[in-house]
Amino acid sequence: MLSVKTNLIIALAIGALASSVLLAIEPLTDFAYLSLEWPGISAAYLFWGAVGGSTFAGVALSWIVNTLVYALAAFAILIAVSALKLLMQPKT
């Protein structure tokens, strides 16, 4: 069984990969998957309005927020799978 720390690292990697893929395919798909990036875009828009920061900082903030959102979902799934594995082990 994987530890919580290992599950968290795996979930963060999955979240970073999902966020990176969504960010990379934006121009190729004519922004068809933009709705999947709303948490990060909303955070970047609030940051840009409050601070007036650069576009690069907004994109970086959007990527980070999307990574955390997708990592949270992946972490929940990994914890559920780990719990089911633990329940399925034979009792000795």
C-alpha positions as CSV (number, residue, x, y, z in Angstrom):
1,M,0.0,0.0,0.0
2,L,1.3,3.4,-0.9
3,S,1.7,6.0,1.8
4,V,-0.1,9.3,1.9
5,K,3.0,11.2,1.0
6,T,3.6,9.0,-2.1
7,N,-0.1,9.4,-3.1
8,L,0.3,13.2,-2.8
9,I,3.4,13.3,-4.9
10,I,1.7,11.1,-7.6
11,A,-1.4,13.3,-7.5
12,L,0.7,16.5,-7.9
13,A,2.5,15.0,-10.9
14,I,-0.9,14.0,-12.4
15,G,-2.2,17.5,-11.8
16,A,0.8,19.2,-13.3
17,L,0.6,17.0,-16.3
18,A,-3.1,17.7,-16.9
19,S,-2.6,21.4,-16.4
20,S,0.4,21.5,-18.8
21,V,-1.5,19.5,-21.5
22,L,-4.5,21.8,-21.2
23,L,-2.3,24.9,-21.4
24,A,-0.4,23.5,-24.4
25,I,-3.4,22.5,-26.5
26,E,-5.3,25.8,-26.1
27,P,-4.2,27.4,-29.4
28,L,-4.4,24.1,-31.2
29,T,-8.0,23.5,-30.3
30,D,-9.1,27.1,-30.7
31,F,-9.7,27.3,-27.0
32,A,-12.3,24.5,-27.0
33,Y,-11.2,23.1,-23.6
34,L,-11.1,26.5,-21.9
35,S,-13.9,25.6,-19.5
36,L,-11.6,22.9,-17.9
37,E,-9.3,25.7,-16.9
38,W,-11.8,28.0,-15.2
39,P,-10.3,27.7,-11.6
40,G,-6.9,28.8,-12.8
41,I,-8.2,31.5,-15.2
42,S,-10.4,32.9,-12.5
43,A,-7.5,33.1,-10.1
44,A,-5.3,34.7,-12.7
45,Y,-8.0,37.2,-13.6
46,L,-8.4,38.2,-9.9
47,F,-4.6,38.4,-9.5
48,W,-4.3,40.6,-12.6
49,G,-7.1,42.9,-11.5
50,A,-5.8,43.2,-8.0
51,V,-2.1,43.6,-8.7
52,G,-1.9,44.5,-12.3
53,G,0.9,41.9,-12.8
54,S,2.4,40.7,-16.0
55,T,0.7,38.2,-18.3
56,F,3.4,35.7,-17.6
57,A,2.7,35.8,-13.9
58,G,-1.0,35.3,-14.7
59,V,-0.3,32.3,-16.8
60,A,2.0,30.8,-14.1
61,L,-0.7,31.4,-11.5
62,S,-3.3,29.8,-13.7
63,W,-1.1,26.8,-14.2
64,I,-0.4,26.4,-10.4
65,V,-4.0,26.7,-9.5
66,N,-5.1,24.2,-12.1
67,T,-2.4,21.9,-11.0
68,L,-3.7,22.0,-7.4
69,V,-7.3,21.5,-8.5
70,Y,-6.5,18.5,-10.6
71,A,-4.1,17.2,-8.0
72,L,-6.9,17.3,-5.4
73,A,-9.2,15.2,-7.6
74,A,-6.4,12.7,-8.4
75,F,-5.5,12.5,-4.7
76,A,-9.1,11.7,-3.8
77,I,-9.1,8.9,-6.4
78,L,-5.8,7.5,-5.3
79,I,-6.8,7.5,-1.6
80,A,-10.1,5.7,-2.5
81,V,-8.2,3.1,-4.6
82,S,-5.7,2.6,-1.7
83,A,-8.6,2.1,0.8
84,L,-10.3,-0.4,-1.5
85,K,-7.0,-2.3,-1.9
86,L,-6.7,-2.4,1.9
87,L,-10.2,-3.7,2.3
88,M,-9.7,-6.4,-0.4
89,Q,-6.6,-7.9,1.3
90,P,-7.3,-11.2,2.9
91,K,-7.4,-11.2,6.7
92,T,-4.8,-13.4,8.4
